[in-house]
C-alpha cells in the first residue's frame, strides 16, 4: 500500500513538472486578439498601419490629425510678422488617397493647397506637390507637431532669369484654435 501511494505521488509530481514545462515554455503570440484594421499588420503586439491610417488599431484617418483652424503668425524673408490664420479642411480624394485642403489666408499668401497626409510615430506631414505657375515654382512643407502646432513653410522660386534666381521664403506657425 505504501509503494502504491509513493508511486501515485511520484507520478503526480512528474505530470505536474512536465505539464508546467510544456505550458510555460510555449511563447504567447502578442498579436493574438489584436485586429489591425484597413490592411494594417501586427508585429510584436503593435499595429503597423497603412498610409492614410494611424492609431493603436489603424482606425483613425491621418487627415483627422490636421483638421481645424490655426491662428498664428506668418513671416516672409526679412519682413515683419503678420497675424494670420490657416484652415485645414477635408478633401475627398487627392491622387487616390484621403487628403486635406489647406487654405492659407494672409496678405502675403492666399492659396488653397491640396495634399495627402503622411503619419509616422514622430511627425504628421501634409505632402503638397510642387506648384509651377509661369516662371515661378512654389514648394510647401506642412507639419503638425505636438498635435496642435502647425508649421507651413512656403518657398517661391523665380526661374524667369537663369542668372538671378530669386527665392521668397515665408513661414506660418500657429496653434489650433478650433477643431
Phi and psi in degrees as a GROMACS rama.xvg file:
@    title "Ramachandran Plot"
@    xaxis  label "Phi"
@    yaxis  label "Psi"
@TYPE xy
-62.2956  -42.4429  UNK-2
-65.71  -32.4065  UNK-3
-66.8161  -43.6109  UNK-4
-66.3906  -40.4211  UNK-5
-64.5572  -42.1441  UNK-6
-61.7363  -44.4378  UNK-7
-63.9032  -39.5885  UNK-8
-64.6697  -46.9694  UNK-9
-64.1145  -40.6442  UNK-10
-62.9533  -41.3882  UNK-11
-65.1421  -41.4815  UNK-12
-64.2582  -45.1216  UNK-13
-62.183  -45.6694  UNK-14
-62.4045  -41.9096  UNK-15
-64.2688  -45.3293  UNK-16
-65.638  -47.9185  UNK-17
-64.1009  -41.8531  UNK-18
-63.0096  -42.1327  UNK-19
-65.3426  -41.554  UNK-20
-62.541  -44.2627  UNK-21
-66.6548  -44.6361  UNK-22
-63.8425  -48.0062  UNK-23
-82.1332  -16.2286  UNK-24
-83.4798  -14.943  UNK-25
-76.4546  130.49  UNK-26
-81.7954  136.855  UNK-27
-88.939  138.004  UNK-28
-79.6427  116.12  UNK-29
-67.103  -11.8664  UNK-30
-91.6334  -5.86258  UNK-31
-60.8988  127.45  UNK-32
84.5737  -6.5696  UNK-33
-98.7862  119.711  UNK-34
-108.578  117.729  UNK-35
-93.9165  113.812  UNK-36
-75.5108  166.088  UNK-37
56.2837  34.9387  UNK-38
84.1299  11.6944  UNK-39
-68.1407  159.226  UNK-40
-121.707  139.007  UNK-41
-94.8925  136.108  UNK-42
-146.166  124.113  UNK-43
55.9789  33.9527  UNK-44
83.1328  6.65506  UNK-45
-124.11  143.157  UNK-46
-85.8877  136.221  UNK-47
-103.956  115.092  UNK-48
-89.6415  148.91  UNK-49
-73.2706  165.08  UNK-50
-55.8532  134.566  UNK-51
101.293  -8.51446  UNK-52
-136.499  151.308  UNK-53
-152.032  -179.926  UNK-54
108.613  171.204  UNK-55
-60.1461  -29.0203  UNK-56
-127.681  20.0867  UNK-57
61.8003  39.1454  UNK-58
-108.574  -1.043  UNK-59
-107.142  128.352  UNK-60
-70.7898  136.523  UNK-61
-63.4956  -27.4772  UNK-62
-62.0916  -27.0579  UNK-63
-66.6564  -19.0018  UNK-64
-62.3867  -35.9662  UNK-65
-95.5996  -24.3857  UNK-66
-54.8402  132.726  UNK-67
145.526  -175.262  UNK-68
-110.981  134.677  UNK-69
-120.069  135.74  UNK-70
-117.056  138.687  UNK-71
-177.608  -150.199  UNK-72
-124.545  145.577  UNK-73
-113.46  132.638  UNK-74
-127.251  127.187  UNK-75
-113.365  128.927  UNK-76
43.188  -121.324  UNK-77
-99.6284  8.3878  UNK-78
-73.0921  169.235  UNK-79
-75.1916  146.541  UNK-80
-68.1688  145.847  UNK-81
-121.191  147.046  UNK-82
-67.1775  136.698  UNK-83
-148.118  169.813  UNK-84
-143.772  151.231  UNK-85
-131.233  134.811  UNK-86
-112.732  131.023  UNK-87
-117.703  117.262  UNK-88
-120.138  155.486  UNK-89
-70.5541  142.702  UNK-90
-122.29  129.767  UNK-91
-57.9736  -56.8704  UNK-92
-141.266  139.837  UNK-93
-142.092  115.161  UNK-94
51.8832  38.0576  UNK-95
81.0903  5.38033  UNK-96
-130.549  162.899  UNK-97
-61.2352  144.826  UNK-98
-146.817  175.679  UNK-99
-125.631  156.273  UNK-100
-111.661  126.872  UNK-101
-110.248  121.347  UNK-102
-110.11  111.607  UNK-103
-94.3677  123.092  UNK-104
-121.99  108.727  UNK-105
-158.585  176.905  UNK-106
-72.2328  -28.4548  UNK-107
-90.5042  -34.1177  UNK-108
-133.288  124.395  UNK-109
-128.057  100.064  UNK-110
-146.203  148.51  UNK-111
-113.474  122.548  UNK-112
-116.433  146.427  UNK-113
-123.107  142.028  UNK-114
-163.412  164.412  UNK-115
-93.8435  152.353  UNK-116
-98.9485  132.171  UNK-117
-117.873  132.389  UNK-118
-131.669  133.18  UNK-119
-133.777  -172.946  UNK-120
-68.8736  -13.1418  UNK-121
-111.845  -23.1743  UNK-122
-156.227  156.285  UNK-123
-116.317  128.921  UNK-124
-131.311  138.102  UNK-125
-97.9591  120.016  UNK-126
-90.4294  105.233  UNK-127
-104.924  124.791  UNK-128
-64.8485  153.342  UNK-129
-60.8791  140.87  UNK-130
-112.822  127.106  UNK-131
-113.271  122.448  UNK-132
-131.975  112.853  UNK-133
60.5916  -126.076  UNK-134
-98.1453  18.6239  UNK-135
-115.848  137.837  UNK-136
-116.818  125.805  UNK-137
-110.266  132.01  UNK-138
-124.665  136.394  UNK-139
-127.572  138.87  UNK-140
-126.088  127.935  UNK-141
-127.595  122.494  UNK-142
-129.607  152.346  UNK-143
-118.324  123.526  UNK-144
-116.837  142.75  UNK-145
56.7614  22.4123  UNK-146
77.8742  -10.1439  UNK-147
-145.981  -2.96495  UNK-148
-103.508  116.432  UNK-149
-102.498  132.665  UNK-150
-122.279  125.439  UNK-151
-118.371  115.018  UNK-152
-100.885  128.883  UNK-153
-123.621  125.716  UNK-154
-123.375  128.048  UNK-155
-118.981  123.148  UNK-156
-112.158  122.783  UNK-157
-88.7314  111.299  UNK-158
-105.199  13.5364  UNK-159
-70.6682  -26.5739  UNK-160
-118.374  105.825  UNK-161
-64.3402  -18.2063  UNK-162
-88.6275  -16.636  UNK-163
-138.786  87.2924  UNK-164
-84.7093  120.698  UNK-165
-104.167  132.72  UNK-166
-125.021  124.912  UNK-167
-97.8087  138.204  UNK-168
-123.458  128.438  UNK-169
-130.357  148.489  UNK-170
-139.391  127.624  UNK-171
-103.677  133.06  UNK-172
-131.443  122.323  UNK-173
-149.19  167.428  UNK-174
-115.45  154.526  UNK-175
-68.5243  129.17  UNK-176
-106.654  -32.716  UNK-177
-137.477  145.357  UNK-178
